[in-house]
Amino acid sequence: MKILGLAIFPFLSILALSVSRQPESSERTFAGCLLRRSDPSYPISSAIYFPSNSSYSSVLQSYIRNLRFNESNTPKPQLILTALHESHIQSAIICAKYHGLQMRIRSGGHDFEGSSYVSDVPFFILDMFNLRSINVSIEDETAWVEVGATVGEVYYKIAEKSNIHGFPTGTCPTVGVGGHFSGGGYGIMARKYGLSIDNIIDARVVDVNGRFLDRASMGEDLFWAITGGGASSFGVVLAYKIKLVRVPPTVAIFTVERTYEQNLTDTIYSLLQIVDKLDGEIFIKTTIDVVNDSHRVGKKTIRATFLGYFLGDSTGLFSLINERFPELGLKRTDCTEHTWIESIVRWNNFPIGTPVEVLLNRVHPNLQHLKRKSDYLKKPIPRQGLKSIFKKMIKLETPLLKFFPYGGFMSEISPSEKPFPHRAGNIVKIEYGTNWDENGIEAANHYINLTRNLYNYMTPFVSKSRGAYLNYKDFDLGINHNGQKSYIEGTAYGIKYFKDNFNRLVQVKTMVDPENFFRNEQSIPIFPSIVSQ
């Protein structure tokens, strides 16, 4: 990837500073601004899509990953700008400021509340999917990754160069790295190497004034903020420089299913006693859902699926599990061995032998309507508590629980090192999830309320000051109207996502974007004294 210099185009600076007329909201006028202010060396016209364009709907829908926000009543953008060059992003910022049009920045569209492509005020989408180059250097064990790349593409490009290098990030191949990296980037190697943000060493961003900045020129405060604080509150990130990690030539995986009748309560109780204390090489994800009872017609039961990942061979995995977690009853035949890149394919439930090129597929294989919520568990849930939770889940039927383990290297990182604060003291991250196929507001309200019901039922078992993971964005935590009460509204969700780091993020935001141009329903607010009257 060619890294441009830090100087902005002079004529863009002059035009940005010379604006004096009142904003106009016409989409055509905004597009005219884009055409006038873009660098003629990189034509922008082919990157602009109006609702009248035949390709508008397909471009809009191609990166919508939550069908809740792909219905006829969903607010649509006045236009979509599929940036083909970094100068297009400069033009977009300058013109959006001038015309008072809100910008939504989309890289992969996996945000659970659709905030990268939906707004209740006039808006346009800056879609980054064309900017997805990945330049891997095995010599210094780094890579520059543009934000429109997907997680699957990053893994594939690293594996092309080396079978002993990887990167700790998520495992869903179609997730765009722009949002994923900027919000934390939790994945199956987190217990060994931390989050994606713990392994980012540089970045390139366009700020609210249209300047190109790298880590040195943006300063450590802004670099800190865009590595875990949600970069879309501070600017438009173009690329991240990541530090690769070493992986073994052989990785082992197991999948074990147990139902309630198979001593499941004791199994999960035992898991919660030790899952954060295991060696950093091991990662055990647990999914708990409701299924038909094969022994009782018309009845439901609880099922847990234990998915294990081990940076080592199956002999080491089998030995470790049977020593530390014998309640699982792991068999050698439950374990399979893979190269690191093959393990990513297998983790996504593709059949053994599926070519690794499947990671390059940018089309999500199973789109549904979604609702997600999150929590952090600091004390093991008692057996009786687990039984009551299972009973509640059977009553609700649709929502599921997922436990993602903490501990290992995650516990060694200071909660203030990055905006992401959820470090030592957490046993697991909890995901509450419901998927459904029916369209319409009535169906959405029904399933969302089921998810909220399970979340509320878990209150006695989680920490009193409930935390949340930014990449599992949840508007139930609070909405910001970006007015005079912006800071107060922002604390409602900001404290849950960022805890004691929230005010530092507000300080950075106030410094780099004092007029709050980069905003959405859960963006970082500015301090009250700066809020426009």
Helices and strands as residue ranges (DSSP letters): H 10-17, H 27-37, G 45-47, E 48-49, H 56-61, G 67-69, E 80-82, H 86-99, E 102-106, E 123-127, E 134-137, E 142-146, H 151-161, E 165-166, H 177-183, H 190-193, G 196-199, E 200-206, E 212-213, H 215-218, H 220-226, G 231-233, E 236-243, E 245-246, E 251-259, G 260-262, H 264-274, E 282-292, E 300-310, H 314-324, G 326-328, G 332-334, E 335-338, H 340-347, G 356-360, E 369-377, H 383-396, E 400-405, G 408-412, E 428-436, H 441-457, G 459-461, G 475-477, H 486-498, G 499-501, H 502-512, G 528-530
